[in-house]
Amino acid sequence: MRRSSQREGVLVFAAIMKIQRIFLAFAASAIFLTAFAARSAPSASSSPASQNSHPIVVHAARLLDVESGKITSPGEILIKGDSIAEVGEKVTHPTDAQVIDLGDVTLLPGLIDAHVHLFLHPGAEDLQTVQESVPQRTITATLEARDDLMAGFTAERDMGTEGAGSADTAVRNAIDKGDIPGPRMRMSGNAINILGGHEDAMGYNPEQHVLPNATYANNADELIAVIREQLKEGADFIKIYETGADTVVNGRISTPYQYSEEQLAAAVHEAARTGHRVAVHATGEPGTLYAAQAGVESVDHALQLSDETMRLMKEKGIFAVPTFTIFEYFANHAGTPEGAASERAMQELHVREFKRQLAAGVPIAMGSDVGPFPHGTQAREFVLMVQNGMTPLASIQAGTVNAAKLLEWQDKIGALKRGFAADIVAVPGNPLDDITALQKVSFVMKNGVVYKK
């Protein structure tokens, strides 16, 4: 999510880059060690392993059914291979089972972040995408994936490499093969944008021809061609920038749309031809309405939605992904007092409009926009969703069952059920009483492999 005001942080970014140069000197060996650990036996702290040869029973003081909100106490889960075999107060204990007693914690399904950027890190976003090579950014992405997994996020949707093309598919594939640790991923490739749009390289010397952070497509025919190219390169879905840049005028979002309803409909139709879907970055009207009319899978950021847009989103099951954490981060790290005031005005509007969306029954999925702020810290999004009007259970559902549906994995992850993938996390206390517990994940299992204990 590009912010032109981030250029004011050039000095900060330079300091970050100095540290990163030292860090990257060790990155290649870090990747090797990580890959080596991925083939080692589980340890008491964190190390992925090959598939378990023995069943595992995980025992804890509590287990949360995220669909009903029911707490089972105590709670146990029997894992065979990469799947959940039993869930309940007491499950079968095979004679050869490994028993992991986690004590006074609550078990719940692995968390899902439906809006991440593995190829971004804190600093001036418009500069890092120009100054850092794609190989360097790919190395960074592998480390960010590990940080997210260790924070309890066992599945994610990456919303654009921001100028690194289809390098995200290599990261996804390495995770899937077990070469490196990370969440199961849905990848969008480079995303799509118009000339002069929200992700274009604005404010540079035009003679330098600085490339945009997304692929140009200026009409329906170009959209179709770019979609075909991105799917050819391995994208799981298509991400389109539909609005931006944003300003708040008289308490309302003012944001130009980038594609008409007809153009977005052409994009949705082309993606659907091969069984894929389209997600949009869209903050306000009329772009959000065009997206809902076209039938996208999600409207990300969704700062302000008209009554008609909310009606259509509820009717069609289109998710709003609020990304509160990134707006909080930009407000707290603005380069000038004026920039901070502008970001806070946007925050206030966002909170007010989010409550309208909840009242209207708009489906909500958890997405943080992590990348411009540190990976592994995005459970803050759950806290902000509760602060801004959701119940703790509803916020947890947004980051489990709802996000699983958005990622089209609703029959595989997002709940603790027999036959589902053994993606399990544990948090202290009861997250229904204190949602900040999700920021303190103490145990992570993905696909039956313990990564953190």
N, C-alpha and C positions, 0 to 999 in steps of 0.2 A: 504494500500500500504506500505509494509514493507521497511524500510531503515535500514541497518545494522549500519550505522553511528549514528543512534539515540541513541545508547548505551552511546555515549559521553555525553548525556544529563541526566545521572542518577541523578546527584545532583539536577538539575532543577526538575526532575520528583519527587524526594523525597519531595521537598518543595510542589509541587502540591498535592502529596498524603497526606501530613500533613493537608493542607487546606481541602482536600476532606474528610478526616476522620471526621472533624468537620461538614462539609456539610452533609455527609451521615447520621449523627446522626438525622438530621431532615428530611431525604428524605422520610421515610415512611409516616410521617404526611403530607409532601408536596404532595405526591401522593393522599392521602385521600382528602386533601383540593382541589386538582385539580379535582378529580373525583366529589366532591361535587359541585364545580363551574360548572362542565360540565352539571349539571342538574338544574342550576339556570337560572333565566331570564337574558338576556343580559344587561350589564352595559355600562356606557359611555367609559370604557377603554377596558377591555377584559374579556369575560366570555362566553364560549360556552353554548348553550341552547338547549332544546328540540325543535322539529320542530315548526316553527312559525305558529300560528293559523291565522294570518292576512297577507295579501300581503304586500310586501315592495317595495317602489320605491326609488332607489338610484339615486341621482342627482349630477352632477359634471360639472365643466367648460368644460371638454373634455372627449371624449371616443375614444379609439384606436381600430380600426379593425386590428388585428395583421396579418391577412391574406393578406389584400390589402395595409395596411399602411395608410389608410384613417383615418383622425381625424374628428369626429363629435363634433360640439360645439354649444350649450351645449350638454351633453350626459346624457341619462337616461336609467335605466334598471328596468323593472318590474319583481319581483321575487314572485312566488307562490310556497309555500312549499320549496322543495329543488332544484327547477329548474327555469331557466330563461324563462319568458313568453313573454316578448317584449324587444326589444333594439332599440334605436333611439334617435333623437333629443328631441322628446317629446313622452312619452308613456302614455297609459291609467292610470289614477289615480283612482282606485276603492275607493268607499266612506270609506271603513274600512282600507285603506292602511296606513302603517307607512311610512312617507317620511323622508329619511336621506339625507340631503343636505350637501355634503362634501366640497363645495366651489371650490377654485382654484386648482383643482387636475385633474389628468388624470386617468380614469378608464381603466383597462385592465384585461385580464383573470388571474387567479391565476398562479403564477410561478411554474415551474416544474424543479426539479434537478434530473437528470437521473443517478447520481453517488454519493451516500452518504454512510456514515458508522455511523449509529446511536449508535453503541456499542463502538465507539472510541472517545477519547477526547485528547486535547493537552498533550504532554508528551512523554516519551520513549515508543513507540508503542509496541516494542517487550517485554517490561517488564510489561506494564499494562495488556496485555492479559494473562500473566502468574500469576501475583500477585493478580489480582482482581477476585473475585468469579463471577460465572455467574449470581446469584441473584443481586449482587452489580452492575454488568454491565447492567443488565436489567433495574434496577431503573434509572441508568444514561441515558439509551436509551429513556425512557419515557420523561425525562426532555429535552433531545436534540430534540426530536420530537416536543415538544411544542415550543422550541426556533426557530426551522425552520418554523413552521406554523406562528408564530408571525412576522417573517421576510418576510412573503408573499408567502412562498412555500406551496402550497395546495396539491401537489402531489410529490412523490419521488420514486426513485428506490434504494433500499438498496443493495449494492454490497458485502455483506458478513459480518457475525458477527465477523470474525477474532477470532475463538476459542470459541464462545458461542453457537455453534450448531444451533438448530432451535428455540432458544429463541426469535428470531425476529418475529416469527409467533404470539406469544402471544401479542407482542406490536401492531402488525398490527390488530389483532382481537379486542383488547381493544379499539383501535382508531375507528374501524368500528362500534363497539357497542355503541360508545359515552361515554365510561367509562373514557377516558383520551383524551385531545386535541392533535391533530397532523395531519400531512398530510395524504391523502390516500396513501397507500404504496403498492409497489411491492417488495417482499422479496425473497432473494436467499438462505437463510440458511447459511451454513458454508463455501460455495465455495469449489473448488476442485483443487488439487495440486499434483505434483509428489514428491516422496522421494528425498530429496535434492534440491527441487525446490524453487521458489521465496518466497513462504510463509512457508517454513519449518523452524524449529528452529535451525538455524545455529550458530556455535560458542559457544555452551554450552558444558558442561561436558557430553559426550555421555552416561556415566553411570547413569545420572539423567533422561534420556529418556523424555526430555522436548517435549511436544506435539507441532505439527505445528499449524499455524493459519488457516489451511484449511484441508479438509479431503483427505487422500491419495488415489490416483488411479493411477496405474502405467502402465496400458494397456487398451485396448478397453473393455475387459470383466469387469475389475474393474470399469472403467468409467460408464458402463451401470448399474452395481450393485449400485454404489454410487448415481447415478442420481435417480434410483428408490427409494432408501432410502430417499433422500432429498425431493423428491416429496411426498412421503408417509408422511413425517413430516410437510408438508404444504408449501413448497417452491412454489413461483409463476413462477420462471424461474431458470435457472441454470447458475452459474457464474464459469468460469474456468480460472485459471492462465495459460497463454500460453507462456509467455516469462519472462525473468529475471534471474539473476540480470543484470542491465544495466551499460554500460560504454560508453563514447564517445571516439572513436579512429579515429584520422585524419578527424574530422568533420562528422563522421557517428556513428550511434548507433550500438554497438555490444551487442547482447543479445541472449543467447541460447534459442531455442524453447523447449517446454516441451512435446508437443504432435504432432505427425505427422498429415498430412492432413487426412489420413485414420482414425486415431483415433478420431480426431475432428468430422469427418463426422459421425462416429458411435455414438458419443455423440449427435450430432444434430438430427440424425435420431431417436434415442431413446427418446429424449425429445419431438420431434414432434409426436411420436406415441400417446401421451396423450394430444396433443395440447399445448405443452410448447416450449420455445425457449432457446437458449444458448447465453450468452454474454461472451466475453473474455477480460481479462487484457492482452493487447499485445502492445508492444512499437515499435517493429521493425521487420525487415525481418530475416529469412523466416517465422517466426511464424505468422506475420500479413497476409501474403499471404495464408498460410495454413488455417487460420481462414476464410478468404474471400472465398476461394475455397470450404470450408465445408458448408458455408451458415449460419454463425452466425448472430445474430440480431444487434450486435454492437461490434466495436473494441474500447475499452476504453484506453485512453492515446494516442495511435496512433502517437507517436513521429515522426516516419519516415516510409513512405509507398512507395513502388515501384510503377512505372507507371502501371504495371499489377494489383497490389493490388487495386490501386485507380480506375482503369477501372472496375474491378469486383465489388467494393463497390458501385460505381455509378449505374452500370447495375442491381445489385441485391437489391439496396436500403438499403445497410448496413450502419448504422450510425457510424461516428467517433465521439467520445466523448473526447474532448481535455484535460479537467481537468487542465487548466493553473494555477489555484489558488494554488493547492497543490505544484506544482513545485516552484512557487514564495515563498510560505511559507517555504519549505525546504531550499531554497537558503538563505532566510533571517534569518533562525534559525539553520543553520548548526553549529555543535559543534567545527569545526576547520576552519581556513582559507582555507586549502586544500579542505575540504568538500564543503565549500561555492563556491570555484572556479569550482569544478566539477559540482555542481548543476546549476551554472550560464551558464556553457558551454552547459548543457543539455537544459536549457531554450532557449538559443539563437538558437540552432538547431531546437527546437520545433517550435519557431515562424517562422523561415525560411521555414520549411516544411509545416506548417499550411497554409501558403500563396499558396503553390503549391497545397494543397488539395482543397482549395477554387477555384483556377483556374481550377482544374480538375473536379469540380462539385460533389465532395464527399458530401453526406448528413451529416449535422452536427447537433448534439443534445447537449444541454447544460448539463454539468455534472461537478461538482466541486471537488469531492473527499473529501468533508467536513467530519470532524471527527478528523483527526490529527491537523487541525486548528479549531477554535471555531465555533460551530453550530450557525446558525443565521446570519453569516457574509458572506455567499457564493454568494451573489449577486455581489461580486467582480468579479466573473467569467464573467458576462456580460461586465464589464468594460474592462477586459483583452482581451476578444474576439474582441471588437471594436478596442482597441489599436493594436491588432495583425492582423488586416486586414478586419474584418467584418463591414458592415454598422450597425448602431444602430437597424434598423428594422430587419435585418437578425439575429442579436444576440438575439433579443426578440423572433423572430420566433423559434430559436433554443431551447429556454426555455419555449415555449408554444406549438405551433402546432406540431413542430418536435418531441419534447420530449413526447407529448401526443401519437403520432404515435408509438414511440419506446416502450412506456409502454402499447400499444394496447388499449388505451382509446381515440383514435382520434374521436370517435363518442359521447364522453361524456364530455371531458374537453379540454382545450387548446385554446378556442375561446369564445367570447361572442355571443352566438347564441341561438335562441329560441329552447327550448327543452334540451339544455345542462345543466349540473350541475351548480348551482349558486356558482361557485368559482370565486371570484372577489377581486381584490386588487386596491388600489389607491396610486398614487405617486405624489409628488409635481411637478409642471411645466409640461414640455413635454419631455418624455424620448427619443423621436426622435431627440431632440435638445441636450439633456444632459443625457447620458445613466446612469450617477451616480445617477439619480433619483430613480433607482430601488433599491438602497441601503438605501432608506429613505421611505419605505412603511409605510403609515399612516392609512390604513384601510385594514382589512382582513375579507372576508366572505368565508366560505366553506360550501357547501351544503345548502345555504340559511341561515346559522347561522353566526351572527357577532361575531368575536373573538377579533377584535381590531378596535377601532374607536377613 
